[in-house]
Amino acid sequence: MRTSLGIVCTSLALVLFALFTSHSADGGILGRWSVPMGFSLLVVLIFFLASVLLLAIPGFFQKRLSPAVSKIPDFSAGLLITVLPLVFFVIWFLFPVPVLQRKSFVIGAALLSLSPGLMVMALYEPGRRKAALAGTVLMVFSIIIAVVLAEVVLHAVMPESIFNPRFGLRPHQKIFLEVDLPGVTPGGMLSTNMWGFRGEDPPEQWDEYLTIVTVGGSTTANYYLDDELTWSHIIQSRLREVQPLTWVGNGGIPRHSADTHSLFVREVLSQIKPDVALFLVGINDMGPFLRGSAGSVERLPDAGTRQAFFSHSMVLQLMYKLKKVYIDGVPVISRSVDPYYREIPMTEEELPLPADLHDLLEDPGYYQQRVRLIIQECRALGIAPVFMTQPLLFEDNDHWRGIMETIQWLDGSERPISAATFYLMLETLNNDLIELCIQEDVAVFDLASEIPHSSEYFYDAMHMTEPGANLVGEVASGFLIECLQSKGMLWQED
C-alpha cells in the first residue's frame, strides 16, 4: 500500500509541477493562470496533500478500505489497470492541448491512471492479489491482440495514404454525389487518383509534363461538383490547349489555412515536386479576426511522438477522423446535402470598426508571415508558387451591411458581424497577400476582383456553383498562361 500511495504522490507532484509552471493565454489569476487552470491547480494540490498525509499514517487507508475492497470482484483491479491508462492515452492523443504536451504532466497523469488499479490490488489478500495479477496480464495481452487484429483489418479495407495521413488524401475513392444545391447538378462523381488528389493519375513521364498542384481549402476542393467541373480541371483543359503535356492535381483540403498549406508543402509537395503550386488562400485564415474557435484550432503536432503513432496506426487514424467529425464538427462529404445559404437580417448594431482593420488583430503581420514561409519553402524545393485571392458572395454595400454573417463553422465572434464587415476583413487579407507577393516577386492573381458578387456563382457565402467554378477556371487559366509563358515554363505547341 505504501508503494501505491508513493506512486500517487509522485504522479500528483509531477502534474502539480506542470500546472504550477504553466502560463495560460488569459492569466486571470496572478497574471499567470486562467480560472479553469487555477481551479485544476487547487484540486491537484488538495489531492497531493491528502495523499502525503495518508502516506505518513501507516495502515490508515488500508484498515478503512479493506472491508469494502473485499467485496469487489477480482477482475476489477486488472480492469482499472488496463482501461484507465488506455483512456488517458486516447485523451492525450486526440486532444493536443499545450499542457498535455509537457513531459512532467504526461508522465504524472500516466502514473496517476495506473494508481486506482494498483491501490485496489494492494488491498487484496495475497491469494487474491496473485489471481488479480494473472488476470491483469491476460487483459493486457487480449487488448494487444485486439489492437493488432484491428490494424490488420483496417489496413486491408482502408486505402492507405501515400503521404502524411493527417491530410486524408485517400487514393482511388469514388463517391456518387446526390446533392441538392443551387447551381450544382445532382449526380456528379467525386473520385481521387493514386495520390488521393482529385484529377487524373500523375503521368509516368513526370519530368516531361508541366505539373501543377492546386492548394487550398474547400473552395479549392469543390467537393460537391463533379470531377470535370472543378476549377482545377478546367485550368488543366485550358492549359492543354496551349501545351498538351500538362497535368493539374487538385490538393484542396477543407479547413486548411496558411499554416496547414505550409505543412502540405513540406509533407506532400516536397515528395512530388510539381513545377507550380497554385494557392487559393484567405478564407480559412479569418480566425484571428473573428476570435472564435477558428482562431485556436486543435490539431496534431507536426512532429514528435503523437505524429509517429498517428503515421503508423490505422486505428488511431480512424479515431482521429471520428473525433474531427463528431467532436470538432468538421464538415464531411455526404451523399445528400442541403446547405442553402440564408440571409438573416442584423438584429443589433455592430461595434464601430477602426479605419485600419489590422487594428483588430493581435498580430497584424501573422498572415503575411505564414504566406512568406510558404513562398520560402516552395522556392527551396524548386517549385514556383502562384497565389490567388479568395472571392466572396458578400461585398461592402447597404444590403450586406444589413445581413448577418452566418458562416457557422467559423464559430463567429462574440458580437454578430455583418456580411459586409466579413467581406472587409477578407479583403484586408487579400490586400496583404497582394502586397507580400509584390514584395517577394511572386506571381499573384486578384481572383476576388474578377468574380462578381452574385448567387449565380456562389451557392453560399464562398463555395462556388458550377458557373462559378467555370469562371474561376477560365480567368485563372488565362492568368496562368500569360504568367508561365513569361517565365518560359509554357510555350505554344506548333
N, C-alpha and C positions, 0 to 999 in steps of 0.2 A: 504493500500500500504506500509506503514511503517513496518507493521508486515512482509509482504512478503520480503521486502528488508533486514530486520533484519535477516530472515531465510537464505537468500542468503549470507549475510556477515558471519554469524555463520558457515554455511556449508563450505564456501571458507576458513575460518580461520582454520577449522579442517583439511581440505585437505592440506592447506599450512603447517600446523604443521607436518603432516605425511610426506610430501615430504622433508621439511627442515631438519628433524631429521633422514632421511633415509641415508644409505650409499650404493652406487652402487658397484658391484663387480669390475668394472673398473672405478675408480674415476678420470676421466679425467679433471674435473673442481674442483679446490681447493683440489684435492685429495679425494673428497667425492662423487661427482655425475658424472654419465655418461652424454654424450651430450643430449640424449633424456630426461633424468631426469632433467637436468638443464633447458632445454627448457620448459618442463612442469611446473617447479617451477616458471619460469619467467612469463608464461602465466597466471597461477593462481594468482600470485602476482598482475599483472596488473588488472585482473578482480576484485580482492579483493579491491584494492584501488579505482577503479571506482565505485564499489558498496557502499563503505563507503562514497564517495563523493556524490553520489545520495541520500543516506540516510540523509546526512547533509543538503540537499537542499529540503525542503518540496515542494511538488507539481510539481517539475521539470519533473520528469519521467511521472507522470500521465497526465499532460497537453499535452505533445507531443505525447503520445501513445494512449490516449483515442479515438481520431477520427479513428485511424486505427483499434483498437480493436473492435469498434462498428460494423465493417463490418465482423468480424469473427463470424461464427455460434456458437450458444450456447453450442453445444456439444464439442467444441474444448478444452475448459478448462478441462472438465472431461476426455477427451481422453488423454490429456497431463499428467494429474494427475495419471491416471491408467497405461498408456502404458510405460512412461519413467521409473518409478520405476521398472516395470516388466522387461524392457530391462536391467536396471542396475543389477537386481537380477540374470538374466541369465548370464551376463558377469562375475559378482562376483563368481557365482557358477562354471562356466565352465573354467575359467582362474585363477587358484590359484597361481598367482604370489605373491611374498612377500609383495609388498605394498598393495595389496588387502586383506591381512590378518591382517592389522593393524586396530585396532578398530576406531581410530580417522579418518582414511581415509574412512572406510566403512560408519561410521555414517555421516561424512561430505558429501560424494558422494551420499548417500541415500537421505539426505535432499535436496541436490542440484538437484536431479532428480525430486523432488516434486515442486521445485521453479518455473519453467516456467508456469505450470498449475495454481499455486496459484497466480502468478502475473497477468495472464490473467483474472482470476476470480475476482481479486481485482479491475481491471479496468472496469469491467462490472457495469452497473447501478444496484441499489439494487434489482429491479424486476428480471432482467436477472440473477443476481447472485444467487437468490433463485432457479430459474429453473435450472441453471447450476449445483448447488449443488445437487439437486434431481437427475439430470441425471448422475452425478458422482457416487452417491450411487448405482444407478441402474447398471452402468457399473461394479462397483466393485463386486456386487452380481452376475452378469452374468459371470464374469471371474471365480469367486469361484465355481459356479455351473458347468461351462465347465471343470474346472480342476478336480473336484470331479468325473464327468462322465467319463473323460478320464482315471482317475485312476481305476475306476471300470472296464472299458472295457479292459484296459491293464492287470490288474490282472487276468481277465478271459481268455485272449488269449495268454499271455506270461507266460511260466513256470517260477515260482519264484525260485531264487537261495536259496539253503539251507544255504549257507554261505554268507559272505560279498559279495554283488552283484558286487563290483568292479572287481571281478575275472572273471565274465562272465561264471561261471560254471552252465549252464542251464541244468536241468535234462531232460532225455528222449527225446533228439533230435536225428533225423535221417536225414542224408544228403547223397544223392547219388552222388558220385564223378565221373564226366566225365572229367577226366584230360588228358592233352596231355604233358606228361613229360617223358624224357628218364629214363628208369629203373623203371617206375611205370606203373602198369597195369590199364587201364581205367575200370570204373565200380565198384569201391570199395564202401564200406559203412563206413561212419563216424557216430557213434552213441555214446550217453552218457548214463550213468546209473542214478540211483535215486539221486546221489550226484553231477551229472554233470561231473564226470570223464569219460574218455574213459575206457572201460573194463566192466566186469561183475558187477552186483549189489553186494554190500558188503554182506558177508554171515551173516545169522541170528546168528549163533554160533561164533560171532566175536572173543571171547576170546580163542576159541579152534583152531583158524587158525593162521598160520604165515601170518601177514598182512604187505604189503609193498606199499608205495606210491612213484611213481617216480615224481620228481620235477625238473622243468627246463623250458626252453623257447620252441621255435618252433621245435628245434631239438629233444626235448623230446616228444612233442605233435604228431609229424609225421602226420600232418593233411591230407596230400594228399595220405596217404597209408591206405589201408583197415584196419579195426579194428584188424584183426587177423595177420596182417603183421607188426605191430608196434613192436619196440624192447621191449617195456614193456610187451606186450602179449607173446612174445617169451620167456622172462625171466620167466613169470608165467608158461608156458608149461614145461620148463626145470626143474624148481624147483618142480613142481608137480610129476615129475618122481622120485624125492627123497622123497618129503613129499607131499602127495595128498592134505592135508588141507592147501593149500597156495592160497592167493589172492593178486593180484597186480593191483592197480588202477593207471591210467595214469593222473597225475595232471599237465602235461605240459601246459604252457600258453605262447603264443608268446610274445616276447619282455621282458619277465620277467628276471630280473638280480638279483644280490645278495641281494640288499635291498628289492626287492619285494618278493624274496624267503623267506626272514626273516618275512615279513608281512604274507605270506602264512602259515608259521609255526604257527604264533600267531593266525591267524584268522580261519584257516582251520584244520591243523593237531592237534591243541590243542583241537578241539572238537571231533575228532575221534580217536586220539592216536594210530596210527599204530605201529607195532613193529619196523619197519625200514622205514626211509626216504632216498631214493636213489636220490642224486642230480647230474645232469649233468650241469655243470656251466662253465662260462667263456666268451662265445661269446657275450653275451649282456652286458658284463662289459667292453667292449672295448672303450666306450665313452670317458673316461678321456685321453686315448692315442690319439684318433682322434680329440678331442677338437671341435667336431661338435655339432649338436643339440642333439645327443645321450648322450652327457655329461651333459645335463641340461633338461631332460625330465620333462614336467609339468604333475603332477598328483595330484589327490585329497589328502589332508592331511589324515593321518591315523585315526585321531580322531577330535572331535570338531563339530561345527555347520554344516559345509558342509557335513561331513560324516553322521551326524544324518539325515539331509534332504535326502541325497542320499540313505540311507539304507531303508527308509520308502516310497519313492516315485518312482513309476514305470515311471512316466512322466519324472522325472529328470534322471533316469537311461537310458531311451531311448534317451534323449537329449545328455547325456554324450557319449553314444555309437556313435551317429551321428557325434558329434564333433570329436571323436577319429578317425573316418573313413574319414570324408570329410575335416577336417581341419588339423589334425595331420598326416593324411596319413597312419594310421596303416593298415597293410595288413589284408584282410578278407578271409574267406573260400569262394571260388567261385566254381560254378559247372563246369566251363571250364577255365583252366589256361594254360599259356604258358610262364612260367618264365625261359626260357632256359638261362643258363649261357653262356656268350660270352666272349672270351678272346680278350681284347683290348690292343694293344701294348702301352708301355710307350712313350709319346711324349716329355718329358723333364726329366732331371736328378733329382733324389731325393736329398734332403738335406742329408749331411753326418749323420750317426747315431752314437750316443755315444756308448762306449763299453758296458755300462750297460743301458739297455732301461728304467730302473726305473728313470733315469735322465730326461726322457720326461714327467714324471708325477709331478703334483703339490704336491700330497700327495702319495709317493711311497707305503705307508703301508695301503692305503684305502681298497684295495681289501681284504687283509688278515683280516683287522678289521671287514669287513662285514661278511666274512665267519666264523670268530671266534664267532660273535654274533649268527649266525645260529646254530653253534655247541652248544653254551651255552643254547640257547632256546630249542633245541631238548633234550638235557640232562635233563633240568629242567622238561620236560614233560614225561621223561622215554622213549623217542624214540631214537633208535640207528641211528645216522647219518652215511651215507656212501656216499663218493664223487667220481665222475669220471671226468677226464679231457676231454676237448672238442676236438674231431678230426676235421680235416680240409682237403679240397682238396689240398690247397696250401702247398708248402714246400720251404725250402731255397736252391734253386739251380739257375743256369743260366737262365733256361726257365722262372721261375716265377719272377725272378728279371726284366725281360723284359716285364712283363704283369702288367697292371694297376689293382689296387684293385677297384672293381666296385660294392661293396655292398651298393646300393643307400640308403637303409633305415637307414644306419648309418650316412648318410649325409657327410661322408668324412672329410678330413682335408683341410686346406687352400691350401696346395700343394698336387698334386697327390702322392700317395704312391704305391709302387709295391705290388703285391700279396705276394712276399717273405717277405717284411717288415711286412705286416699284419700278416703273419704266425709267425714271430719272436715276435711280440707284444703279440699274443695269447699264444705263448709258454712261454713267461715271466709270464703270469698269471697262466698258467698250472703248471709251476715250483713253483710259490708262493703257489698254492693250495697244492701241494705235501709236500712242506716244512712245511706248517702250520699243516697239518693233522698229520705229523710225530711228531711235537711238542706236539700236543694235544692228541696223541694216538688215532686217529680216522682212521677208515678204508678208504683207498683211492686207486683207481684203475686208472692207467695211460692208459686210453682208447685210448688217442690220439696216443700212440706209437703202438697200436695194429691194427689200421685201416689203410690200405695202402692209399697213396695219389693218388687215381685213380678215374676217372669218372665212373668207374663201380659201385662205392659205393656212389657217390655224384651226384645229378642232378644239383647242383650249387656249391657255394663255401663251404657250410657246411651242407645243408639238404640232408638227406640220401635217396638213392634209396631203392627198396625192398631188393636187395642183401646186401646193406649197413646196413639197419636196422636189417636184419637177422644176419649178422656178429656181430653187436653190441650186440644183444640179446644173441648170443652163447657165446661170450667171457666174457660178463658181468655176465651171469648166472654162468659160471664156477668159476669166482672170488667170486661171492656171496655165492655159495655153500660151497666153502672152507672157506670163512670168517665166515659165520654163523655157520658152524659146529665147528669152533674153539671157537666160543662164546657160544656154547651149545644151539643155537636157532634153529638148523636144525639137524635132525637125519634121518638116513636111515631106511625106513619102512621095517619090516620083510616080 
